Amino acid sequence: MPKLFRRRSVPLPTLAGALLLGFLLGAAALVMLRQLPFFLATDEPVAREILVVEGWLPRDALDLSAQAYRSGGYDTLMVRFFASCADYDVDLGHNNKVIRGDKSNQEWCEDWCFQRSSEATTKVDGGTFAKKCPNCGAPLDVDLAGTCNYCKAPIMGGKFDWVLTRIEQLASWEFGEGTLPR
């Protein structure tokens, strides 16, 4: 029969050694906990402003609001959406039977991050929203990389207009409300 176990000796601390080890670990934990607030909360103001936009704004008001937040050569605009919806699929061939999801409304919350170059300005005629290339004015026709097929300018890189750079779904509606700047 094969041997499945073998005997080894494991060094264990004595009572005095265990007390000393416990004291040292406790002291290290206490020092870390006492320093944690200084690590998490800065004593100096952060070189950024927070812009909270609530409700729907016309495009010109949104552009004016975006001028309030500039960082690293880019304008950054964070928009928090609070919404609710039902998410389900039905089988149209079988009396509209729900085959995935739930018909009840669920509340959810997302942060959308829009960015553009700080040197970009919103075109009076609408730019990409008017379905025209903001660089050459041709009908908006871009390849998969976001480059204009007429002038080869990178349209979707944020140089000319706002670009959606990130969507982050928050843990819950309550978390979204609780983390809004006050």
Backbone as ProteinMPNN parsed JSONL, in Angstrom:
{"seq_chain_A": "MPKLFRRRSVPLPTLAGALLLGFLLGAAALVMLRQLPFFLATDEPVAREILVVEGWLPRDALDLSAQAYRSGGYDTLMVRFFASCADYDVDLGHNNKVIRGDKSNQEWCEDWCFQRSSEATTKVDGGTFAKKCPNCGAPLDVDLAGTCNYCKAPIMGGKFDWVLTRIEQLASWEFGEGTLPR", "coords_chain_A": {"N_chain_A": [[0.84, -1.177, 0.0], [0.576, 2.218, -0.872], [2.293, 4.926, 0.677], [0.631, 7.58, 2.122], [0.875, 9.68, 3.866], [3.324, 11.519, 5.75], [5.45, 11.916, 8.538], [6.246, 14.973, 10.071], [8.032, 17.552, 11.735], [6.808, 20.515, 13.143], [7.773, 23.725, 13.864], [6.62, 25.485, 16.646], [5.72, 28.502, 18.314], [6.684, 29.317, 21.665], [4.794, 30.061, 24.674], [5.615, 32.615, 25.519], [6.816, 33.491, 23.141], [4.577, 33.464, 21.416], [2.996, 35.445, 22.626], [4.679, 37.688, 22.262], [4.789, 37.766, 19.437], [2.04, 38.194, 18.881], [1.75, 40.71, 20.111], [3.466, 42.298, 18.508], [2.232, 42.062, 15.961], [-0.28, 43.186, 16.568], [0.512, 45.809, 17.259], [1.553, 46.687, 14.789], [-0.807, 46.587, 13.228], [-2.336, 48.502, 14.575], [-0.833, 50.857, 14.117], [-1.109, 50.993, 11.312], [-3.917, 51.304, 11.063], [-4.25, 53.751, 12.357], [-2.979, 55.436, 10.576], [-4.489, 55.24, 8.319], [-6.723, 57.105, 7.827], [-5.259, 59.398, 7.003], [-4.122, 58.515, 4.705], [-6.335, 58.014, 3.073], [-7.803, 60.433, 3.017], [-6.984, 63.474, 1.723], [-4.957, 66.212, 2.85], [-4.645, 68.505, 1.49], [-6.173, 70.611, -0.981], [-7.52, 69.054, -3.86], [-6.41, 69.352, -7.184], [-8.636, 69.705, -8.912], [-11.961, 70.246, -10.059], [-15.342, 69.517, -9.18], [-18.016, 68.747, -11.167], [-21.387, 68.758, -11.218], [-24.124, 67.827, -13.007], [-27.464, 68.066, -13.15], [-30.486, 66.77, -14.389], [-31.875, 67.529, -17.675], [-30.091, 69.36, -20.077], [-29.915, 72.035, -22.484], [-27.859, 71.868, -25.469], [-25.992, 74.042, -25.71], [-25.838, 74.987, -23.083], [-24.805, 72.746, -21.83], [-22.278, 72.619, -23.008], [-21.175, 74.979, -21.996], [-21.151, 74.309, -19.29], [-19.329, 72.25, -19.32], [-16.928, 73.544, -19.658], [-16.127, 74.145, -17.164], [-14.652, 72.09, -16.13], [-11.55, 70.924, -16.558], [-8.818, 68.914, -17.489], [-5.548, 67.673, -17.871], [-5.229, 68.432, -20.626], [-7.589, 67.664, -21.725], [-11.116, 68.074, -21.844], [-13.353, 66.892, -19.487], [-16.336, 65.267, -18.88], [-18.584, 64.026, -16.634], [-21.463, 62.136, -16.49], [-24.189, 61.158, -14.641], [-26.579, 58.715, -14.806], [-29.807, 58.003, -13.718], [-32.124, 55.504, -13.831], [-34.908, 53.356, -14.754], [-36.034, 50.183, -15.813], [-37.542, 47.409, -17.543], [-36.145, 44.283, -18.303], [-36.27, 41.926, -20.583], [-36.861, 39.055, -22.721], [-39.129, 37.891, -25.183], [-40.898, 35.115, -26.554], [-42.193, 35.32, -29.565], [-43.602, 33.495, -31.034], [-44.899, 31.821, -29.299], [-47.253, 32.731, -27.741], [-46.197, 35.102, -26.613], [-44.488, 34.38, -24.51], [-42.349, 34.821, -21.745], [-38.975, 34.345, -22.132], [-36.501, 34.961, -21.18], [-35.214, 36.891, -18.526], [-37.054, 39.461, -16.694], [-40.246, 40.896, -16.189], [-40.697, 42.938, -14.417], [-39.986, 46.289, -13.372], [-36.675, 47.425, -12.868], [-34.508, 49.395, -10.946], [-31.637, 51.258, -11.907], [-28.268, 52.529, -12.205], [-25.873, 54.509, -13.877], [-22.606, 55.737, -14.706], [-21.474, 57.882, -17.153], [-18.707, 58.754, -19.053], [-17.542, 61.451, -20.814], [-15.218, 62.809, -23.137], [-13.094, 65.324, -24.597], [-10.692, 67.134, -26.574], [-9.136, 69.892, -24.945], [-8.822, 72.023, -26.558], [-10.801, 71.851, -28.409], [-13.802, 73.066, -29.886], [-17.322, 73.491, -29.803], [-18.98, 73.072, -32.785], [-20.884, 75.482, -34.55], [-22.677, 74.638, -36.463], [-23.1, 72.067, -35.626], [-21.241, 69.967, -36.02], [-20.104, 66.667, -35.63], [-22.598, 65.84, -34.799], [-24.237, 66.894, -36.696], [-23.821, 65.201, -38.693], [-21.546, 65.587, -40.26], [-18.128, 65.739, -41.249], [-15.997, 67.129, -38.892], [-13.552, 68.155, -39.583], [-13.146, 68.363, -42.441], [-15.671, 68.854, -43.442], [-17.114, 67.179, -45.085], [-19.712, 64.724, -45.851], [-20.413, 62.743, -43.003], [-18.505, 59.967, -42.784], [-17.035, 57.349, -41.584], [-14.347, 55.018, -40.944], [-13.796, 51.783, -39.338], [-11.932, 52.459, -37.411], [-12.583, 55.01, -36.762], [-11.812, 57.046, -38.459], [-12.023, 59.656, -40.855], [-13.222, 58.956, -44.055], [-12.769, 60.63, -46.174], [-10.889, 62.826, -45.631], [-9.105, 61.579, -43.973], [-8.777, 62.222, -41.279], [-8.598, 61.644, -37.737], [-11.537, 61.225, -36.409], [-13.01, 60.246, -34.217], [-11.426, 60.496, -31.95], [-11.566, 62.482, -30.042], [-10.465, 64.904, -30.627], [-11.95, 66.751, -32.072], [-14.604, 66.75, -31.154], [-16.975, 65.755, -28.591], [-16.433, 62.573, -27.084], [-17.603, 59.445, -26.114], [-16.083, 57.854, -23.568], [-16.141, 56.013, -21.482], [-18.338, 53.766, -19.811], [-19.795, 53.079, -16.806], [-21.395, 50.853, -14.781], [-23.086, 51.318, -11.784], [-23.14, 49.955, -8.422], [-25.674, 50.043, -7.16], [-28.833, 51.828, -7.068], [-29.066, 53.267, -4.695], [-26.383, 53.435, -3.926], [-25.458, 55.057, -6.006], [-26.878, 57.469, -5.483], [-25.865, 58.032, -2.974], [-23.197, 58.603, -3.434], [-23.025, 60.968, -4.766], [-21.639, 64.227, -5.164], [-21.986, 66.628, -2.585]], "CA_chain_A": [[0.0, 0.0, 0.0], [1.424, 3.416, -0.933], [2.279, 5.772, 1.857], [-0.028, 8.834, 1.773], [1.249, 10.709, 4.832], [4.61, 11.351, 6.408], [5.543, 12.643, 9.794], [7.198, 16.083, 10.074], [7.911, 18.384, 12.928], [6.503, 21.907, 12.84], [8.153, 24.541, 15.023], [5.587, 26.364, 17.165], [6.296, 29.388, 19.337], [6.33, 29.082, 23.067], [3.801, 31.028, 25.145], [6.251, 33.939, 25.463], [6.977, 33.828, 21.721], [3.249, 33.756, 20.87], [2.604, 36.756, 23.144], [5.494, 38.69, 21.582], [4.317, 37.824, 18.048], [0.731, 38.841, 18.908], [1.96, 42.119, 20.423], [4.039, 42.955, 17.325], [1.202, 42.146, 14.923], [-1.268, 44.157, 17.032], [1.101, 47.15, 17.152], [1.597, 47.018, 13.361], [-2.179, 46.84, 12.796], [-2.744, 49.771, 15.172], [-0.156, 51.921, 13.367], [-1.738, 51.065, 9.983], [-5.262, 51.86, 11.203], [-4.153, 55.171, 12.717], [-2.519, 56.172, 9.407], [-5.437, 55.055, 7.22], [-7.428, 58.333, 7.429], [-4.356, 60.304, 6.299], [-3.921, 57.953, 3.379], [-7.561, 58.117, 2.285], [-8.273, 61.813, 2.907], [-5.854, 64.38, 1.562], [-5.012, 67.443, 3.632], [-4.577, 69.624, 0.574], [-7.208, 70.527, -2.009], [-7.18, 68.383, -5.103], [-6.393, 70.346, -8.256], [-9.743, 69.45, -9.834], [-13.265, 70.643, -9.585], [-16.386, 68.53, -9.435], [-19.144, 69.333, -11.872], [-22.578, 67.912, -11.147], [-25.18, 68.321, -13.885], [-28.686, 67.317, -12.892], [-31.544, 67.066, -15.345], [-31.497, 67.664, -19.084], [-29.68, 70.71, -20.444], [-29.694, 72.229, -23.917], [-26.475, 71.631, -25.862], [-25.115, 75.18, -25.413], [-25.633, 75.022, -21.628], [-23.925, 71.625, -21.511], [-20.927, 73.017, -23.402], [-20.707, 75.965, -21.023], [-20.885, 73.586, -18.051], [-18.134, 71.429, -19.502], [-15.747, 74.392, -19.548], [-15.767, 74.228, -15.746], [-13.8, 70.968, -15.736], [-10.494, 70.67, -17.533], [-7.68, 68.207, -16.898], [-4.619, 66.976, -18.754], [-5.428, 68.725, -22.037], [-8.894, 67.189, -22.153], [-12.311, 68.377, -21.067], [-13.98, 65.651, -19.051], [-17.688, 65.471, -18.369], [-19.177, 62.804, -16.105], [-22.919, 62.224, -16.404], [-24.754, 60.021, -13.913], [-27.955, 58.431, -15.213], [-30.659, 57.186, -12.864], [-33.209, 55.041, -14.703], [-35.492, 52.062, -14.431], [-36.591, 49.522, -16.987], [-37.702, 45.962, -17.489], [-35.236, 43.66, -19.262], [-36.71, 40.55, -20.829], [-37.107, 38.635, -24.102], [-40.328, 37.065, -25.32], [-41.007, 34.252, -27.732], [-43.371, 35.798, -30.286], [-44.321, 32.365, -31.599], [-45.574, 31.053, -28.257], [-48.083, 33.586, -26.886], [-45.368, 36.109, -25.942], [-43.961, 33.818, -23.272], [-41.045, 35.359, -21.352], [-37.971, 33.285, -22.192], [-35.326, 35.422, -20.445], [-35.383, 38.148, -17.815], [-38.147, 39.704, -15.765], [-41.073, 42.01, -16.643], [-40.786, 44.0, -13.412], [-39.003, 47.357, -13.53], [-35.537, 47.435, -11.96], [-33.787, 50.663, -10.953], [-30.2, 51.127, -12.119], [-27.539, 53.795, -12.219], [-24.627, 54.415, -14.635], [-21.789, 56.924, -14.952], [-20.931, 57.969, -18.509], [-17.603, 59.707, -19.122], [-17.32, 62.031, -22.142], [-14.007, 63.611, -23.181], [-12.653, 65.932, -25.851], [-9.536, 67.989, -26.415], [-9.453, 71.203, -24.373], [-8.782, 73.0, -27.647], [-11.975, 71.658, -29.276], [-14.973, 73.913, -29.65], [-18.519, 72.933, -30.425], [-19.285, 73.745, -34.046], [-22.203, 76.112, -34.59], [-23.551, 73.808, -37.303], [-23.332, 70.762, -35.011], [-20.122, 69.032, -36.159], [-20.461, 65.267, -35.867], [-24.035, 65.68, -34.588], [-24.874, 67.268, -37.962], [-23.4, 64.151, -39.626], [-20.517, 66.109, -41.148], [-16.778, 65.663, -40.707], [-15.63, 68.432, -38.334], [-12.291, 68.604, -40.153], [-13.252, 68.757, -43.848], [-17.044, 69.237, -43.766], [-17.748, 66.182, -45.95], [-20.68, 63.886, -45.124], [-19.707, 61.912, -42.033], [-18.291, 58.603, -43.24], [-15.81, 56.932, -40.901], [-14.053, 53.589, -40.956], [-13.912, 51.165, -38.015], [-11.018, 53.126, -36.481], [-13.08, 56.357, -36.503], [-11.111, 57.974, -39.339], [-12.83, 60.136, -41.98], [-12.834, 58.322, -45.313], [-12.429, 61.658, -47.155], [-9.653, 63.55, -45.307], [-8.291, 60.681, -43.133], [-8.602, 62.776, -39.93], [-9.173, 60.794, -36.688], [-12.728, 61.939, -35.936], [-13.519, 59.717, -32.951], [-10.386, 60.519, -30.93], [-11.778, 63.557, -29.085], [-9.817, 66.147, -31.053], [-12.92, 67.674, -32.639], [-15.908, 66.756, -30.493], [-17.109, 64.865, -27.439], [-16.374, 61.134, -27.333], [-17.929, 58.627, -24.951], [-14.877, 57.062, -23.305], [-16.344, 54.946, -20.5], [-19.633, 53.597, -19.15], [-19.601, 52.244, -15.625], [-22.637, 50.603, -14.056], [-22.858, 51.381, -10.346], [-23.64, 48.801, -7.689], [-27.106, 50.156, -6.904], [-29.409, 53.167, -7.103], [-28.724, 53.894, -3.422], [-24.961, 53.764, -3.998], [-25.35, 56.214, -6.902], [-27.324, 58.661, -4.783], [-24.998, 58.271, -1.823], [-21.857, 59.032, -3.823], [-23.073, 62.263, -5.447], [-21.052, 65.311, -4.362], [-22.984, 67.485, -1.923]], "C_chain_A": [[0.889, 1.245, 0.0], [1.243, 4.264, 0.325], [1.709, 7.143, 1.457], [0.355, 9.983, 2.707], [2.658, 10.459, 5.323], [4.669, 12.278, 7.612], [6.607, 13.722, 9.648], [7.025, 16.853, 11.367], [7.716, 19.837, 12.479], [6.892, 22.739, 14.044], [7.01, 25.484, 15.406], [6.198, 27.26, 18.228], [5.853, 28.965, 20.732], [5.285, 30.121, 23.457], [4.367, 32.441, 25.075], [6.422, 34.394, 24.011], [5.652, 34.188, 21.07], [2.764, 35.111, 21.352], [3.37, 37.876, 22.456], [5.042, 38.87, 20.133], [2.956, 38.516, 17.961], [0.845, 40.324, 19.183], [2.487, 42.874, 19.198], [3.014, 43.101, 16.201], [0.127, 43.159, 15.297], [-0.761, 45.583, 16.905], [1.156, 47.586, 15.69], [0.2, 47.345, 12.839], [-2.672, 48.179, 13.331], [-2.109, 50.948, 14.431], [-0.808, 52.091, 11.994], [-3.125, 51.694, 10.079], [-5.232, 53.34, 11.554], [-3.726, 56.011, 11.515], [-3.511, 56.123, 8.247], [-6.196, 56.329, 6.861], [-6.542, 59.312, 6.665], [-4.077, 59.814, 4.884], [-5.146, 58.171, 2.493], [-8.024, 59.548, 2.072], [-7.07, 62.734, 2.817], [-6.055, 65.623, 2.404], [-5.049, 68.671, 2.74], [-5.681, 69.487, -0.464], [-6.685, 69.816, -3.254], [-7.298, 69.403, -6.224], [-7.437, 70.042, -9.322], [-11.018, 69.963, -9.212], [-14.251, 69.527, -9.886], [-17.55, 69.258, -10.07], [-20.296, 68.349, -11.82], [-23.639, 68.555, -12.018], [-26.398, 67.45, -13.643], [-29.755, 67.736, -13.885], [-30.996, 67.191, -16.753], [-31.18, 69.113, -19.375], [-29.625, 70.829, -21.957], [-28.201, 72.143, -24.226], [-25.551, 72.804, -25.502], [-24.852, 75.294, -23.908], [-24.708, 73.895, -21.188], [-22.484, 71.961, -21.865], [-20.358, 74.05, -22.441], [-20.363, 75.29, -19.704], [-19.584, 72.799, -18.151], [-16.864, 72.251, -19.389], [-15.268, 74.498, -18.106], [-14.804, 73.12, -15.331], [-12.79, 70.669, -16.829], [-9.358, 69.93, -16.827], [-6.852, 67.557, -17.991], [-4.821, 67.234, -20.232], [-6.757, 68.245, -22.574], [-9.978, 67.767, -21.26], [-12.928, 67.033, -20.717], [-15.327, 65.976, -18.442], [-18.229, 64.125, -17.919], [-20.673, 63.035, -15.95], [-23.42, 60.972, -15.704], [-26.218, 59.886, -14.302], [-28.629, 57.574, -14.146], [-31.848, 56.787, -13.731], [-33.814, 53.763, -14.143], [-36.085, 51.488, -15.705], [-36.788, 48.037, -16.682], [-36.821, 45.376, -18.585], [-35.642, 42.206, -19.443], [-36.885, 40.317, -22.326], [-38.356, 37.764, -24.112], [-40.242, 36.242, -26.583], [-42.3, 34.623, -28.44], [-44.204, 34.657, -30.863], [-45.124, 31.568, -30.583], [-46.268, 31.973, -27.261], [-47.28, 34.578, -26.051], [-44.844, 35.638, -24.579], [-42.569, 34.4, -23.003], [-40.043, 34.209, -21.33], [-36.663, 33.68, -21.5], [-35.668, 36.725, -19.755], [-36.636, 38.205, -16.974], [-38.917, 40.935, -16.239], [-41.168, 43.15, -15.622], [-39.664, 45.017, -13.624], [-37.928, 47.259, -12.451], [-34.843, 48.792, -12.079], [-32.303, 50.385, -11.153], [-29.591, 52.507, -12.286], [-26.218, 53.577, -12.966], [-23.93, 55.77, -14.665], [-21.248, 56.837, -16.37], [-19.875, 59.063, -18.513], [-17.422, 60.144, -20.577], [-16.049, 62.868, -22.076], [-13.818, 64.195, -24.573], [-11.418, 66.757, -25.551], [-9.967, 69.319, -25.823], [-9.453, 72.296, -25.436], [-9.992, 72.887, -28.574], [-13.071, 72.645, -28.892], [-16.154, 73.273, -30.355], [-18.85, 73.75, -31.668], [-20.707, 74.291, -34.012], [-23.175, 75.244, -35.383], [-23.706, 72.381, -36.779], [-22.21, 69.768, -35.132], [-20.588, 67.613, -36.432], [-21.942, 65.014, -35.627], [-24.821, 66.053, -35.84], [-24.487, 66.288, -39.068], [-22.467, 64.688, -40.699], [-19.168, 65.956, -40.463], [-16.405, 67.038, -40.158], [-14.321, 68.978, -38.889], [-12.46, 69.13, -41.575], [-14.666, 69.145, -44.279], [-17.773, 68.257, -44.675], [-18.803, 65.414, -45.154], [-19.923, 62.904, -44.217], [-19.695, 60.458, -42.498], [-16.966, 58.151, -42.651], [-15.618, 55.427, -41.022], [-14.146, 53.052, -39.529], [-13.004, 51.81, -36.977], [-11.477, 54.542, -36.156], [-12.411, 57.427, -37.333], [-12.006, 58.351, -40.511], [-12.323, 59.509, -43.273], [-12.468, 59.334, -46.391], [-11.072, 62.297, -46.857], [-8.695, 62.766, -44.419], [-7.993, 61.253, -41.74], [-9.23, 61.82, -38.904], [-10.332, 61.51, -35.99], [-13.124, 61.503, -34.529], [-12.477, 59.711, -31.832], [-10.546, 61.626, -29.905], [-11.139, 64.872, -29.483], [-10.844, 67.193, -31.495], [-14.207, 67.802, -31.838], [-15.884, 65.781, -29.325], [-17.107, 63.406, -27.881], [-16.73, 60.426, -26.024], [-16.751, 57.688, -24.715], [-15.093, 55.921, -22.321], [-17.78, 54.958, -20.003], [-19.403, 52.643, -17.989], [-20.933, 52.094, -14.902], [-22.33, 50.546, -12.565], [-23.572, 50.229, -9.654], [-25.146, 48.857, -7.462], [-27.524, 51.608, -7.017], [-28.987, 53.93, -5.842], [-27.267, 54.305, -3.398], [-24.756, 54.991, -4.878], [-25.771, 57.506, -6.227], [-26.38, 59.028, -3.649], [-23.627, 58.791, -2.183], [-21.866, 60.324, -4.632], [-22.401, 63.316, -4.57], [-22.157, 66.183, -3.779], [-22.409, 68.861, -1.72]], "O_chain_A": [[1.843, 1.328, 0.774], [0.174, 4.295, 0.935], [2.239, 7.793, 0.556], [0.169, 11.147, 2.354], [3.136, 9.324, 5.316], [3.992, 13.306, 7.658], [7.714, 13.462, 9.177], [5.973, 16.793, 12.004], [8.378, 20.312, 11.557], [6.396, 22.494, 15.144], [6.495, 26.207, 14.553], [7.091, 26.837, 18.963], [4.805, 28.35, 20.929], [4.931, 30.974, 22.643], [3.686, 33.363, 24.626], [6.195, 35.563, 23.697], [5.593, 35.114, 20.26], [2.177, 35.862, 20.573], [2.786, 38.901, 22.102], [4.924, 39.998, 19.655], [2.737, 39.335, 17.069], [0.133, 41.125, 18.576], [2.008, 43.964, 18.888], [2.939, 44.15, 15.561], [-0.333, 43.915, 14.44], [-1.505, 46.473, 16.493], [0.841, 48.735, 15.38], [0.044, 48.297, 12.074], [-3.354, 48.916, 12.618], [-2.788, 51.936, 14.151], [-1.036, 53.219, 11.558], [-3.472, 52.538, 9.253], [-6.086, 54.104, 11.104], [-4.078, 57.188, 11.44], [-3.381, 56.889, 7.293], [-6.313, 56.628, 5.673], [-7.027, 59.995, 5.762], [-3.825, 60.609, 3.979], [-5.015, 58.475, 1.307], [-8.595, 59.847, 1.023], [-6.237, 62.773, 3.723], [-7.186, 66.042, 2.647], [-5.437, 69.753, 3.18], [-6.084, 68.373, -0.795], [-5.526, 69.98, -3.634], [-8.205, 70.235, -6.207], [-7.142, 70.118, -10.515], [-11.132, 70.094, -7.994], [-14.007, 68.691, -10.756], [-18.012, 70.276, -9.555], [-20.189, 67.231, -12.325], [-24.014, 69.706, -11.792], [-26.374, 66.246, -13.898], [-29.907, 68.921, -14.183], [-29.806, 66.985, -16.994], [-31.921, 70.005, -18.963], [-29.327, 69.854, -22.648], [-27.372, 72.326, -23.335], [-24.435, 72.577, -25.034], [-23.749, 75.662, -23.505], [-23.91, 74.074, -20.268], [-21.567, 71.631, -21.114], [-19.174, 73.997, -22.109], [-19.38, 75.661, -19.062], [-18.831, 72.699, -17.181], [-15.813, 71.704, -19.055], [-14.131, 74.897, -17.855], [-14.195, 73.213, -14.266], [-13.156, 70.207, -17.91], [-8.982, 70.276, -15.707], [-7.392, 66.962, -18.923], [-4.602, 66.327, -21.036], [-7.033, 68.403, -23.763], [-9.777, 67.93, -20.056], [-13.011, 66.142, -21.562], [-15.441, 66.857, -17.589], [-18.326, 63.19, -18.714], [-21.095, 64.02, -15.345], [-23.113, 59.855, -16.123], [-27.001, 60.823, -14.146], [-28.091, 56.55, -13.724], [-32.51, 57.652, -14.306], [-33.302, 53.172, -13.192], [-36.576, 52.22, -16.564], [-36.27, 47.503, -15.701], [-36.761, 45.924, -19.685], [-35.396, 41.364, -18.579], [-37.037, 41.263, -23.1], [-38.609, 37.002, -23.178], [-39.594, 36.628, -27.555], [-43.385, 34.28, -27.972], [-45.387, 34.838, -31.149], [-45.942, 30.729, -30.96], [-45.92, 31.997, -26.08], [-47.641, 34.864, -24.909], [-44.773, 36.414, -23.625], [-41.725, 34.467, -23.897], [-40.225, 33.227, -20.611], [-35.81, 32.825, -21.258], [-36.34, 37.576, -20.336], [-37.208, 37.185, -16.59], [-38.304, 41.92, -16.649], [-41.675, 44.223, -15.949], [-38.547, 44.663, -14.001], [-38.226, 47.041, -11.277], [-34.617, 49.282, -13.186], [-31.772, 49.402, -10.638], [-30.286, 53.504, -12.479], [-25.522, 52.59, -12.727], [-24.579, 56.816, -14.651], [-20.637, 55.837, -16.748], [-20.118, 60.17, -18.033], [-17.18, 59.319, -21.458], [-15.814, 63.562, -21.087], [-14.297, 63.661, -25.573], [-11.131, 67.047, -24.39], [-11.039, 69.827, -26.152], [-10.021, 73.368, -25.232], [-10.187, 73.744, -29.436], [-13.235, 73.002, -27.725], [-16.001, 72.599, -31.374], [-18.982, 74.972, -31.602], [-21.62, 73.639, -33.505], [-24.347, 75.125, -35.026], [-24.371, 71.564, -37.416], [-22.211, 68.78, -34.398], [-21.372, 67.376, -37.351], [-22.5, 64.072, -36.189], [-25.944, 65.585, -36.03], [-24.788, 66.516, -40.24], [-22.558, 64.321, -41.87], [-19.076, 66.035, -39.238], [-16.488, 68.026, -40.888], [-14.011, 70.151, -38.685], [-11.977, 70.217, -41.892], [-14.848, 69.704, -45.361], [-18.937, 68.48, -45.006], [-18.795, 65.446, -43.924], [-18.921, 62.315, -44.621], [-20.737, 59.81, -42.591], [-15.9, 58.517, -43.146], [-16.573, 54.667, -41.18], [-14.531, 53.781, -38.615], [-13.278, 51.719, -35.78], [-10.834, 55.221, -35.356], [-12.435, 58.6, -36.961], [-12.667, 57.494, -41.097], [-11.124, 59.534, -43.549], [-11.914, 58.954, -47.422], [-10.196, 62.315, -47.722], [-7.591, 63.233, -44.139], [-7.049, 60.808, -41.087], [-10.285, 61.244, -39.171], [-10.114, 62.312, -35.082], [-13.539, 62.34, -33.727], [-12.639, 58.981, -30.854], [-9.742, 61.713, -28.977], [-11.255, 65.859, -28.757], [-10.626, 68.391, -31.309], [-14.835, 68.861, -31.846], [-14.9, 65.075, -29.103], [-17.691, 63.046, -28.903], [-16.216, 60.773, -24.961], [-16.452, 56.833, -25.549], [-14.324, 54.96, -22.313], [-18.369, 56.019, -19.797], [-18.883, 51.542, -18.166], [-21.528, 53.079, -14.465], [-21.432, 49.824, -12.132], [-24.478, 49.61, -10.211], [-25.826, 47.835, -7.559], [-26.685, 52.508, -7.057], [-28.598, 55.096, -5.916], [-26.932, 55.386, -2.913], [-23.967, 55.872, -4.536], [-25.105, 58.53, -6.376], [-26.128, 60.207, -3.399], [-22.947, 59.367, -1.333], [-20.822, 60.738, -5.137], [-22.574, 63.299, -3.352], [-23.162, 66.435, -4.443], [-23.083, 69.738, -1.179]]}, "name": "protein", "num_of_chains": 1, "seq": "MPKLFRRRSVPLPTLAGALLLGFLLGAAALVMLRQLPFFLATDEPVAREILVVEGWLPRDALDLSAQAYRSGGYDTLMVRFFASCADYDVDLGHNNKVIRGDKSNQEWCEDWCFQRSSEATTKVDGGTFAKKCPNCGAPLDVDLAGTCNYCKAPIMGGKFDWVLTRIEQLASWEFGEGTLPR"}
